[in-house]
Amino acid sequence: MSRSRLIDLYIKNHQTTLSNQEKDEFDQLRFMHSSYFQWLQSLSKDAALLEQLKLIDRNAAFQKTINQLKTPNKGITSLLLKVACSIAILVTGITIYFYRTLEPSAPLAQAQLSTVQNSAQLITSDQVYELSQIKGEEIDGKDFKLVKNENNHLSYKKLADTTIYHTVKTATCNQYSVVLSDGSKIHINSNSKIRYPVTFSAHKREIFVEGEVYCDIAKDKIPFIIHTSDKREIFVLGTQFNVRAYKDEGYTEVTLVEGKVRVSDANNVCTLKPNQQVVITDQFEVKTVESTYYASWIHPIIRFHNMKLGRVMNSFEQLYGVKFQFENPSIQDKLIAGGIVKAQSLKANLHILAESCNLKFIEQSGRYIIKESLGN
């Protein structure tokens, strides 16, 4: 498989033993499978894990994991399981796993059930378009023409001469992407919306955001400003970053992947460097994080690393449109690591999370109550 081959070449690249022909092949494969390559890069930050990855036979590791599922009494080390599960995801693309931080053993399961949809509403000055119902590739409006490509991304083909604002709004279990007039690409998560001009002016680029978006901003001498629903501003010239600003969560979170951004409100201001994050409530809290985990929701696999369970369950709420409540609030601070495939069903994912983190999910009055399990 090409993904399996990518793992081989990635390891050889770390060992500086690639031939010229293999270098060309490596460049081609990492371009073809960019999201898997990013994941492999994140795995290699764990030196011990990378060394195991170099030594282990992937087929044997994967088979050993499957055998472990069939015979749960047989032991398998936490490190080996992490390697095997990571390989399984990289190679098959359909596996979900969780493992308890600093604890041994974790189950593995597979499923192929559709959950996330690519749809949204486009709200103009005189009409609301249900984008999932648009049959043709082009949308002709009063002062604009849009192209909807095969990946359900919107880009403007004909731009208005005057300043006209549009809004793209997603519902639960839906995501969408828009290419703005300057070439900037905005990925929109569930229950989110952006308001933007069809054409940016010659002096400023600005959009308005509520919910969660991932921004890949085109470089330009004209500053790009994002206004969040809680009156914070993100000032940027050209960069990639994630913004999370859901009204019901009570905070704004900005995570920088590359470049530089300045975040401000009426009382505070900070400038972020790559792999820095600011969490804003009444004050600004800046910390160092692995930024790719916070932006992984735009890919088929959402990844977590030493992330609080409460934050992970927020992602579940956006992904599946259900509510969770913790019986004991302290459970929210439990750190977990792993990943989920967005195409998995809610019940399958909750079963894996419950088994691997000693939790119980009890459905009650249209929501799930999260309890600690006494079993191991």
C-alpha positions in Angstrom: 0.0 0.0 0.0 1.2 3.5 -0.7 0.6 4.6 2.9 2.6 1.7 4.2 5.3 2.6 1.8 5.2 6.2 3.1 5.9 4.9 6.6 8.9 3.0 5.3 10.3 6.0 3.5 9.6 8.3 6.4 11.7 6.1 8.7 14.5 5.9 6.2 14.4 9.6 5.8 15.0 9.9 9.6 17.9 7.5 9.2 19.2 9.6 6.2 19.4 6.4 4.1 17.1 7.5 1.2 18.4 7.0 -2.3 17.7 9.8 -4.9 15.0 7.7 -6.4 13.4 7.1 -3.0 13.5 10.8 -2.2 11.4 11.5 -5.3 9.0 8.7 -4.3 8.9 10.1 -0.7 8.1 13.6 -2.0 5.3 12.3 -4.2 3.7 10.1 -1.4 3.8 12.8 1.3 2.0 15.1 -1.2 -0.6 12.5 -2.1 -1.3 11.6 1.6 -0.6 15.0 3.3 -2.9 14.4 6.3 -1.3 11.0 7.0 2.1 12.5 6.6 1.2 15.2 9.2 0.1 12.5 11.6 3.3 10.6 11.1 5.3 13.8 11.9 3.4 14.2 15.1 4.1 10.6 16.1 7.8 11.1 15.5 7.9 13.8 18.3 7.8 10.9 20.7 11.4 9.6 20.4 10.6 6.3 22.1 7.7 5.7 19.8 9.7 6.5 16.7 12.4 4.0 17.7 9.8 1.3 18.1 8.3 2.3 14.8 11.7 1.8 13.2 12.2 -1.6 14.7 8.7 -3.1 14.5 7.2 -5.2 11.7 4.0 -3.3 10.9 2.1 -6.3 9.7 3.1 -8.3 12.8 2.2 -5.4 15.0 -1.2 -5.0 13.4 -1.9 -8.7 13.6 -0.8 -8.8 17.2 -3.3 -6.0 17.9 -6.1 -7.9 16.2 -5.2 -11.1 18.1 -5.3 -9.0 21.3 -8.9 -8.2 20.5 -9.7 -11.8 20.1 -7.9 -12.9 23.2 -8.2 -10.0 25.7 -6.3 -11.9 28.5 -3.0 -11.8 26.6 -0.9 -8.8 27.5 0.4 -6.2 25.2 2.5 -3.2 26.2 1.1 0.3 26.0 3.9 1.5 23.7 3.5 -1.4 21.3 -0.3 -0.8 21.2 0.2 2.8 20.4 2.5 1.9 17.6 0.2 -0.8 16.2 -2.9 1.4 16.5 -1.1 4.3 14.8 0.0 2.1 12.0 -3.5 0.7 11.6 -4.9 4.2 11.2 -2.1 5.3 8.8 -2.5 2.2 6.6 -6.3 1.6 6.7 -7.7 5.0 7.4 -10.8 3.5 9.1 -9.6 2.7 12.6 -10.5 4.5 15.8 -8.4 4.2 19.0 -8.1 5.7 22.4 -5.5 5.0 25.1 -5.3 6.1 28.6 -2.5 8.6 29.3 0.3 6.8 31.2 -1.8 3.7 31.6 -1.5 0.3 29.9 -3.7 -1.4 27.4 -6.3 0.1 25.0 -9.0 -1.5 22.8 -9.2 -1.0 19.1 -12.4 -1.2 16.9 -13.4 -0.6 13.3 -16.5 0.8 11.6 -17.5 2.6 8.4 -20.7 4.6 9.2 -21.3 8.1 7.8 -21.9 10.9 10.3 -20.4 14.3 9.2 -22.1 15.9 6.2 -20.7 18.6 3.9 -23.5 21.1 3.8 -24.4 24.7 4.8 -26.6 27.6 4.2 -25.4 30.5 2.1 -27.2 33.7 3.2 -27.2 36.6 0.8 -29.0 40.0 0.9 -32.1 38.6 -0.8 -32.0 34.7 -0.6 -31.0 31.7 1.5 -29.4 28.8 -0.4 -29.4 25.3 0.9 -26.1 24.3 -0.5 -26.8 20.5 -0.2 -29.7 21.0 -2.6 -27.8 22.9 -5.3 -27.6 20.4 -8.1 -25.4 22.3 -10.6 -21.8 23.4 -10.0 -22.5 27.1 -10.4 -24.8 29.4 -8.3 -25.9 32.5 -10.1 -26.9 35.4 -7.8 -27.9 39.0 -8.2 -24.3 40.4 -8.0 -22.2 37.3 -7.9 -21.5 33.8 -9.3 -20.3 31.0 -7.2 -18.6 27.7 -8.1 -19.4 24.7 -5.9 -16.8 22.0 -6.6 -16.8 18.2 -6.1 -15.5 18.6 -2.5 -18.4 21.0 -1.6 -16.1 24.0 -1.4 -17.3 27.4 -2.5 -15.3 29.9 -4.5 -16.4 33.1 -6.2 -16.1 33.2 -10.0 -17.8 36.6 -10.6 -17.2 39.3 -7.9 -19.5 42.2 -7.2 -18.1 45.7 -7.6 -19.7 47.1 -4.5 -19.3 45.8 -0.9 -21.8 43.0 -0.4 -21.6 40.7 2.6 -22.5 37.0 2.5 -22.9 34.5 5.4 -22.2 30.8 5.4 -23.8 28.9 8.3 -23.4 25.3 9.2 -25.7 23.1 11.3 -24.9 20.2 13.7 -22.9 17.5 12.0 -22.0 19.7 9.0 -18.8 21.3 7.8 -18.0 23.5 4.9 -15.2 25.5 3.2 -15.1 28.8 1.5 -12.4 30.4 -0.6 -12.5 34.2 -0.2 -11.8 36.8 -2.9 -8.1 37.1 -1.8 -7.6 33.3 -2.0 -7.8 32.7 1.7 -9.5 29.4 2.6 -11.8 29.1 5.6 -12.9 25.7 6.9 -16.1 26.0 8.9 -16.9 23.5 11.7 -20.4 22.4 12.9 -22.7 25.0 14.4 -20.6 27.8 13.1 -20.9 30.7 10.7 -18.8 33.3 9.0 -19.8 36.7 7.5 -17.5 38.1 4.8 -17.5 40.6 1.9 -17.8 39.1 -1.5 -14.9 41.3 -2.5 -12.4 42.7 0.0 -11.7 46.5 -0.2 -8.3 47.8 -1.2 -7.5 48.8 2.4 -8.7 46.0 4.6 -9.6 42.3 4.8 -12.0 41.4 7.6 -14.5 38.7 8.4 -16.8 37.9 11.3 -16.8 34.5 13.0 -19.0 32.6 15.4 -18.1 29.0 16.3 -15.0 27.2 15.1 -13.0 27.8 11.9 -9.6 26.9 10.5 -8.0 29.7 8.5 -5.4 29.5 5.8 -4.9 33.2 5.1 -3.3 34.3 1.8 -0.2 36.5 2.3 -0.8 40.1 1.5 0.4 43.5 2.6 -3.2 44.3 3.6 -3.9 43.0 7.1 -6.5 40.4 7.7 -8.7 40.8 10.7 -11.1 38.2 12.2 -13.8 39.5 14.6 -15.2 36.9 17.0 -18.7 36.9 18.4 -17.4 37.9 21.8 -15.7 41.1 20.4 -12.1 39.7 20.2 -9.9 40.5 17.2 -7.3 38.4 15.5 -4.9 40.4 13.3 -2.8 38.6 10.7 -0.8 39.2 7.5 -0.7 35.6 6.2 -0.7 32.4 8.3 -2.6 29.2 9.4 -4.5 29.0 12.7 -7.6 27.7 14.4 -10.3 29.8 16.1 -12.8 28.4 18.5 -15.4 30.8 19.7 -18.7 29.1 20.5 -21.0 31.3 22.6 -22.2 28.5 24.9 -18.6 27.4 25.8 -17.7 30.7 27.5 -14.2 31.1 26.1 -12.3 31.9 22.9 -9.4 29.8 21.8 -6.9 30.7 19.1 -4.2 28.2 18.2 -1.4 29.2 15.7 -0.1 26.6 13.3 2.3 28.8 11.3 3.1 32.5 10.9 2.2 35.1 13.5 -1.1 36.5 14.8 -2.0 39.2 17.3 -5.1 38.6 19.4 -6.8 41.5 21.3 -9.9 42.7 23.1 -10.7 45.9 25.0 -8.3 45.1 27.8 -5.6 42.6 26.6 -3.3 41.9 23.7 -0.9 39.1 22.9 1.1 37.9 19.9 1.3 34.2 19.2 4.1 32.2 17.7 3.7 28.8 16.0 2.5 26.1 18.4 1.2 28.7 20.9 -2.4 29.0 22.0 -4.3 31.7 23.8 -7.4 30.8 25.8 -9.5 33.8 26.6 -12.1 34.2 29.4 -11.8 37.2 31.6 -8.1 37.1 30.9 -5.6 35.8 28.4 -3.8 32.5 29.1 -1.0 31.7 26.6 0.5 28.3 26.5 2.6 26.0 24.3 0.6 23.2 22.5 1.0 20.8 19.6 -1.1 22.9 17.2 -1.9 20.1 14.7 -4.1 18.4 17.2 -6.3 21.5 17.6 -6.7 21.8 13.8 -7.2 18.1 13.1 -11.0 18.4 12.9 -10.6 19.6 9.2 -9.2 16.1 8.4 -11.0 12.7 8.3 -9.3 11.9 11.7 -9.6 14.1 14.8 -6.6 13.6 17.0 -6.1 14.3 20.7 -2.9 14.4 22.8 -2.9 15.0 26.6 -6.2 16.8 26.0 -8.8 17.3 28.8 -11.8 15.0 28.5 -14.1 18.0 28.7 -12.6 19.5 25.6 -12.8 16.2 23.8 -16.5 15.9 24.6 -17.1 19.3 23.3 -15.8 18.0 20.0 -18.2 15.1 20.3 -21.1 17.5 20.8 -20.3 19.3 17.6 -19.6 16.1 15.6 -22.8 14.3 16.6 -25.2 17.0 17.8 -25.8 15.5 21.3 -25.2 16.9 24.8 -23.0 15.4 27.5 -23.1 16.1 31.3 -20.5 15.1 33.8 -21.8 13.5 37.0 -18.5 14.6 38.7 -17.1 17.8 37.2 -13.5 16.7 38.1 -13.8 14.0 35.4 -13.5 16.8 32.8 -9.9 17.3 33.7 -8.9 13.7 32.9 -6.2 13.7 30.2 -6.6 11.4 27.2 -4.8 10.8 23.9 -5.7 9.1 20.7 -7.9 9.7 17.7 -11.3 9.2 16.1 -12.4 8.8 12.6 -15.3 11.2 11.8 -17.1 8.6 9.8 -17.6 6.4 12.9 -21.0 6.2 14.6 -21.6 7.8 18.0 -22.3 4.6 19.8 -19.2 2.9 18.5 -17.0 5.8 19.5 -18.5 6.1 23.0 -18.0 2.3 23.5 -14.3 2.6 22.7 -13.9 5.7 24.9 -15.7 4.1 27.8 -13.6 0.9 27.7 -10.3 2.7 27.4 -10.9 5.5 29.9 -12.9 3.6 32.5 -16.1 5.6 31.9 -19.8 5.0 31.6 -22.1 6.8 29.2 -25.8 6.7 30.3 -28.4 8.0 27.9 -30.9 10.1 29.9 -33.5 12.6 28.7 -31.9 13.3 25.4 -28.3 13.6 26.7 -25.5 11.4 28.0 -24.4 11.4 31.6 -20.7 10.6 32.0 -19.7 8.6 35.0 -16.5 7.0 36.2 -16.5 3.2 36.0 -15.4 1.1 39.0 -14.2 -1.7 36.7 -10.8 -1.8 35.1 
